[in-house]
């Protein structure tokens, strides 16, 4: 069995379609999806419909997906916090079939293969564990890149060294090959006899390569990047204004897509935390001030 591993689509349907087509040319027979599929674009049902059509699918929830399905439990009629409008819009506009599909997914999964047990999770506990592991954060990765540019291979080596500092913890992870996403940085390493694989963010890569990343597992692991029609995604996001501040979200999204860097987004959240005093979600007055006073560079 040849597996395609895909994470963090974030509503970028053109990137997702390009990855699926490339995976088929690679002989993919099964698909392992690691969460954060929707939001921020008008393509949400296109993405979800395509996921549901994939053969031999194993899919899990990401943190963004969990926020969306949690709204279906409370079924709010209005969104009290303007900061949360992208989640609310997604909840209101996702088809019933796709909402039920999302709600059916687990938060982790295991797949037994001839080459070992694959454990799927949206993130691993290394992420956010220590300042020494900042290289595993897309925002810190971007700030390091801006200070002293490095190659993707150098970045992967730095992540490998950081992971080795927590070899004892990694040894306790379930599975022989640990698949994770969440931080939007493609990574392949080996620690404590286990393989760590992040296929990268299919829809919003954060490692300065705008092509859509994913991975193929066929005994060996191949990291893949696929060119796609990024302008189609940008045009869709630029014209997407169904709720207040959608245009601002779009500018953040487009900046990330064009640069494959989290720098603009992370700088905005730093600005928003200063403006709102660190509260989450922010009250609407503070949110409006944060949006109106942020200076794009």
N, C-alpha and C positions, 0 to 999 in steps of 0.2 A: 504494500500500500504506500502510495506517495501522498504526503500531507502538505497542504499549504497552510501556513500560520499567518494570521492577519490580526492586527490590533488597531484600535483608536482611529476608526474611520471618520468620526466627527462630521457626518453628513456630507462628506466630499464624494458624491456619487461618481463623477468622472474619474477620479483617482481609483475608486473601488472597482469600477468596471474594467479599467486598464489592468489592474492587478489580477482580477479574475481571468481575464483573457490570457495574460501572460502565464498564470498558473496552469491553465489548460494546455498551453503549448509545452509546458514542462511535465505534462502527464499527471497532474494532480488528480487524485481519486477521492480524497477526503479533505475536509476543511475544518481547521481549528481556529475559532474566533475568540478574541480575548477581551471584548467589551468596549464600551464608549462608542456607540454606533451612530448616534443621531445628534440633533440640535444644530442651531446656528445657520442652517441653510434651508431652502425650500424643498430639498431632495429627500426629506426624512422617509416618506413611504417608498420611494424608489429604492433606497438603501435597504430598508427592512424587507421589502418584497424580494429583493435579490438574495438577501441572506437566507430567507426561508426556502428559496428554490435550490440551494446548494446541496449536492449529494453528500451523503455520509458526514453530516454536519455535527460537530460538537461546539457549542457556543456557551459562553458564560456572560454574566453581567459585569459592567464596569460601574464606577462610582456615579458617572453621569446617568447611566441607565436606571440605577437604583433611585435617583432623585425623581426621575420621570414617573416610574411606576408607583412610587410612594404617593404621588398626587392622585393616582387613580383610586387609591384606598380612601382618601378623604373627599375626593371629587369637589374641589373648590370651584365656585362660579366666577370668582374674580381673583386677581393676584394682588395682594396687599403691598408687596415689595417690588418696585419697578426693576430692581437688580435681578429678580428671578423671572422676569418675563420670557426669556428664551426657553426655560424649562416649561413654563406654563403654556406657551404657544405650542410647543412640541406635544405636551400632554393633550391639548385640545384638538390638535390636527392629525395626530397619529390614528390610523384606521383602527377599528375595533379588533380586526384580525391580527394586526401587528402589535397592538397593545397586549392582547392575550398571549401572543408568542413571546413578547419580552418578559411578561410576568411568569412564564413557564420556565425561564432559564435559571440555572443555579449560579451561585457566586464562585464556585470552583468545580473542577471536574478532573477525572483521571482517564487516560486512554492507555490501554495495554497494547504494546506493539512488539514485534520480534526484536527490536533494538532497544527495548526498555520501556519503563513506565513513564508516560508523559503526564506531568501535573500542570493544569491550567489554572492560573489565577490572574486577576487584573493587575495586581502589583505585588511586590515582595517587600518584606519588612526591612530589607536593607535601605530602601528608598525612604529618606527622611530620618534615618537612624542617627546620623552624626554629621557635624560640619565637615569631617574628613571625607564624607561620601557626597559632597556637593556636586561632584562630577556626574552623579547619577540624576541630578535635577536639571531639567531643560533650561530653567532660568539661570542657574549658576554656570552651566555649560556655556550659555550665550555670553555671560559677563566675562568668563575666562577667555573666550574666543575674541571678544572685543579688545581685551587688554593685550593679549599675546596670541595672535592667530596660530592655530595648530591644525593638523590634518585629522580626518576622521579616524585613521588608524591610530594616531597618537591619542585621540579621545578614548578609543576603545581600550588601549593599553592602560590609560589612567583609570578607567572603570574597573579593569581587571585587577590592578593593584589595590584599589579601594575595596573591592569585594574580598580579596585575600585577607584583609585585616579582620574580616568577620567569618573566617573559614569555619570556626566551630559552630556558629549559628547556621551557616549554609549547610553544614553536615546534617542538621536536623530537619531540613526541608523535605517534604514528601516528594517522591518521584526520582527518577534517574535524570530526566531532562525537565528542567523547571522553566515553563513558558510564562512570560509576564509582559505587560505593556505599561500603560499609564504615564511613563515619563517621556515618551515620544523620541527616544534615542535608541537607534538600532545597536544591539550589543550581542556578542557571542563570546562566552568565556567558560572556563572550567575551574571549579573550586571544590575541594574536598570530595573529589571523585564524581561530582555532579556537573552537568552542563547547564549553564544559565543562558537563556535565549530570550531576547526582546526583539521581535521582528521589526520594530520601529512603528511610528504612527503612519498608517496608510494615508490618512487624510490631512494631517498637520505635522509633518516631520519637523524635528527641532534640531537637526544636526547639520544644517547648512547645505543640504542637498535637497532640492525641491522635488526630485522625482519620488514617486510613491514607493515606499519600502514594504517588503514582506519577506517571508522565509519559506524554503522548501525543505522538508525532512524526508529522506529516502535512505535510511541508514546513515548517510552523511547529511550534514546541514549546510544549505547554501543560502547566503544572504542575497536578496534580489532588490533591484531598484528599477522602476518602470516610469518612463516618460508618459505624460498624459496631457490632455488639453486643459491646462491650468486656467486659461482665459475663460473657458466656459464656466468654471466654478466661480471665478472672480466676477464675471458679468452677472451671474445669478445672485451672488451675495450682495453686490453693489445695488441691484434693483429690488432688494428684499426689505420692505419696510412695513411689516404688518403690525408693529407695536412700537410704543415710544422707545427711543434709543436704539432701535434695530440698526439704523445707519451707523451709529457709533460702534456697536458690536461688529458690524461689517468691516469698518475700517481696521479694527484690531485683527480680525480674521484675515483680511487681505494682506495686511502688513506681514503677518506670520507666513502666509502662503508664499509671498514673493521672496522672502528672505530665508525661509526654512529656519527661522530663529525665533526663540521665545522672548527676545529682548524687549520689544515694544509692549507685549502683553504683561510681562513681569514688572516692567517699569510702571505701567498703569496701575497694577494692583498695589504696588508700593505707595503710589500717589493716593489711591483710594483709601488705603489703610490710614495714611496720615490725615486725610480729609475727614474720614468717618470715625476716627479714634479707635480703630481696630474692631468695631462691632460687626457682626455678621448674622443675618443680612443687614445692610445699612438702611437707616431710615431714608425715606424718599428725598428729603431735602438734602441730606449729605450726599446721596447718590448723584443727584442732579448737579451738585457743586463739583463732585469728582469728575463727572463726564464733561461738564462745561469748561473746567479749568485745566484739563489735561492737554499738554502740548505735544503733539506728535513730532518726532524728529525724523 
